[in-house]
């Protein structure tokens, strides 16, 4: 996908997101989990990094689609860890997880809610959480930043409004 010249993921926006949208409220922040198919020999993040470096370009990273938090978390890991992973975008998290479980791809970064059942059933192996701290839902899973200093990523949802609407509303 070619990046638009203005830096956005989408080329045909009718507005400038940074200039035209004002943040109103943060609703929720969702940490992701770095997970692998159990056939991947790595049991820890350092082992995965070593495995990926020994097999450059041979590991496939699934995501819920281009520009999703799952994709961006994986790309951030790829850049910060200095590994070569091939991004395989899917049309949503469910088909990405299905192919990860089937062994068609080797690694994914997905929401804990979508993955926890598969992790607890042994169908996926959780290597790390993308948040800065551990989660009560997966207490034995470390933070990715413990192994890749400075790494932190999460999906988030918030409310924004057009700045012109806010200015008109506040001055009326």
PyMOL commands that set and color helices and strands:
alter all, ss='L'
color gray80, all
select helices_A, chain A and resi 17-20+45-54+69-81+93-102+112-120+144-146+163-171
alter helices_A, ss='H'
color red, helices_A
select strands_A, chain A and resi 21-37+59-63+85-89+107-111+124-129+154-162
alter strands_A, ss='S'
color yellow, strands_A
deselect
rebuild
show_as cartoon
